[in-house]
Amino acid sequence: MTVFWHEIKRGRTAFAVWTAAVAFLMVVCVFLFPEMRGEMEQAGDMFSSMGSFTAAFGMDRLNFGEFLGFYSIECGNILGLGGALFAALTGAGMLAKEQKEHTADFLLTHPAGRGRIVSGKLAAVAVQILMLNGMALLLAAGSVLLIGEEAAWDKWLLLHLAYLFAQLEIGAVCFGVSAFLSGNSAGIGLGLAILWYFCNIIANLTEKARFLKYFTPFGYAEGADIVNSGRLDGGMLLAGAALAAAGILAAYVRYGRKDI
């Protein structure tokens, strides 16, 4: 547990900044909806005639005049993409920074095996992602209640669950990648998150690229799909779980053999 608590304390500033930024923007979007309801209905009609652009973001399948349609696009993109970037940065830097900051020699001289070190650091990644999503969910729910909107809470919670699963997958894969790195990992983490995001956009544009949804966590965290179907795609979830498990396994194997 020493490694876990050390990483929680070590990352508390970045966690606080990312959580505050994501939660603040989501609350602002929620409070803007009552003032923009009429404009959003007109925007929905406009977007529906914009072809590939609306299809790329799933906007052709949502009603912007309804709160959940507005929320899944505006707040969903904030939490989905913002949380994904945080998860990628946290996961990708967790093991790599020990060599980058020259602290590996000190850490590995303590009576803790490499497996315990990896477990502690992995737990720190997961807990930070859980806390960010928990804070965002509570503040967003409070904002929805304050503006008096009627929300389909089952679908609303399912949206948040999908974003949480996606971020945990991203964090796990990037955590595995970090075991192979010894230098600056921020660029690789951000690059992977953005690559996955655009893979989902490409998959929305054409059926021929639909298979990409099984390789990106954004595939099962698609707001339009969740709002319309009221469920998560089991096949995509299983593919995501497999990728996450592969990332975690790679971290244990590689870090256990790594020449520090």
N, C-alpha and C positions, 0 to 999 in steps of 0.2 A: 504493500500500500504506500510505501514511502515514495516510490517513483511516481505513482498515480497522483498523490497530493502535490508533489513537486511540480509536475507538469500542469496541474490545475492552477497553482499559484503563478507559475511561469507565464502562462498564457492568459491570465485574467484581464490584462489591459486590452489585448486584441479582442478577446471575447466580449468585453463590455462595450467596446466601440462598435463592433459588428452587430451585436444584439440591439443596442440603442438605435443604430441607423436603420436596421431592417424593421424593427417594431414601430419606430416613429413614422416612417414612410407608409407603413400599412395603416396605422391609425389615421394619418392625414387623408389617405385615399378613402377610408370608410366614411369619415366625416364630410368629405366632398360629395358623396353620392346623392344625398337629398337635394343639394343645390344643382346637381348636374343631371338629374333624372330625365328631364325633358330633352336636353341636348344629347344625352346618351341614346335615347330612342331614335333620334334623327341620325346620329352617328352610326347606329347599327344598320339602318337602311342604306347609308352610304357605303359602309364597309362590305355589305353583302354583295355589292356590285363591282367590287375591286378584284375579283378573280383570285389569282395565285397568291397575292399578298395576304388576303384574309385567310385563305386555306393554310398558309404556312404557319399561322399562329392560332388556328382553330376558331377564328372570329366569325367565320361564316356559319358556325353551328351554335352560336350563342345569341341570346337576346340581351343587349346592353341595357335595355330599359328595366330588366329585372336585376335585383341586387346580386343574386348568385352569379349571373352571367358577367356582370361588372366586376365582381370580386375575384372570380377565377382568372380573369385577364389581368387586371390592374394589380391587385394584391398578390395574386398567384405568381406573377412574374417577379415581384419584389422578393417574396419569400423563396420562390423556387430558384431563381438565379442568384440572388444575394446569399441565400443559405448554401447553395452549391459551391459558390466561390469560397465561402468561409470553410466549408468542409474540405475542399480541395487543398487550400492553403494549410489548414491544420494537419491534415493527414500527410501531405507531402513533406512537411518539414519535421515531423515528429521524430523520425529516426536519423534523417540526414544531418540534422543540426548538431548531433553529438560529435561528428567529425569536423563539420564546418567551424564550430566554435571551440574545438580542441578540448572538449569535456569528456570524451569517450574513455580516455585513459583513467581519469579520476573515477568515473562511474563504474567501470568494469573491475576496479580493484576492491570494490565493496563485496561483501558476502551475498551476492544475489546473482543467480544464473542469468544467462541471456534470455532464456524463455520467460522468466519473471519480469525482466525489464521490458520485453516486447508486450507482455500482457498488461503491465501497468500503463504503458504509453497508449496502447490500443483502447483501454478503458477510458483514459483521459480524452481521447478523440471522441468516443461515443458519447460520453457524458456531456461534453461541451456542445455537441450537436443537439442532444436531447434538451439541454437547458435553453439553448437559443430558440428552438421550436416551441418549447413550453411557454416561454415568456411571450413570444409572438402570438401564440394561440390565446393566451389569457388576455392580453391587451386588445387584440382584435375582437374577441368575444365581448369584452366590456364595451368597446366602441360600438359594436352592432346593437347591443342592448340600449345604449345611451341614445342612439338616433332613432330607436323604435322601429327598426326594420324587421319584417317577417322573413326570416331566413330558413331554408330547408336544412335544419341542423345536421341531419344524418349525412347529406351530401357535403355540407360544409366541413364536418369533421373528417370525412373521407378524403377531401382535398388535402387537409393538413396531414393526414396520415400518409398519403402518397408522397408529399414533399419530404416528410421525415424519412421514409424508406429510401427515397432517392438520394438524400444527403448522406445517410448512413452508408449506402453503396459507394457513393463517390469518395467518402472519407476512407472506407476500407480499401478500395482499389489504390487510391493515392498513398495510403499507408504502406501498402505492399511495394509500390514504386519507390518510396522513400528509403527502403532497405537497400536499394541498389545505388543510391546517390550518396555523394560525399561533399557536394558543394551547394550552390544556390538552387533550391528546389521550388521557389515561389513561381517562377515562370512555367515550369513543367506542370505544376498543380493547376494554375490558372488556364494553361493551354488545354489540358485535358477536359476541364469543366466546360470551357467554351466550345471545344470540339464536339462534346456530347450534345450540347445545346443546339448546335447547328445541324448535327445529324438528325435530330428530331424534326427540325424545320424542313430539311430535305425530304424526310420520310413523309411529311404532311403534303408535300407538293405533288408526289406521284406514287401510284401504287407499286411501281417497279422498285422503288426504294423503301417500301414498307418494312422490309426485313431489318432495316437499320434500327427500328424501334426496339428490337430485342438486344441491341448492343449499347443502348443509351438509357440511363435512368430517367431521363425526361420522357421516355416513351410511355411509361405507365403513370406518370405524373402530369398527363395532358388534361388540363382543366375542362376542355370541351367534352372529352370522352367521359370523364367522371360525372359531370353535370347531366349529360344526356342519358348515360346508362345506369348511373347510381352504383357502380362497382369498379373494382380494379381488375385489370387484365391479368389473370392467373399465370399465363404463359410468360408474359414479360416480367412478372414478379419473380418467377422461378429462374429466368435467365439472369436477372439482376442479382438474386441471391447467390447464384453460382459464381458470377464475376466477383462479388464481394468475398465469398469464401476463398476463391483463388487468390485474391489480393492478400488476405490474412495469412493463408498458408505460405505464400511466397515470402511474406515478411518474416515468419518464424524460421523458415528454411534458410533464407539468405542471410539474415542477421546472425543466426546461429553459427554460420560458417565464415562470416565476413572477417577479413583481415583488417582489424581496426588499427 
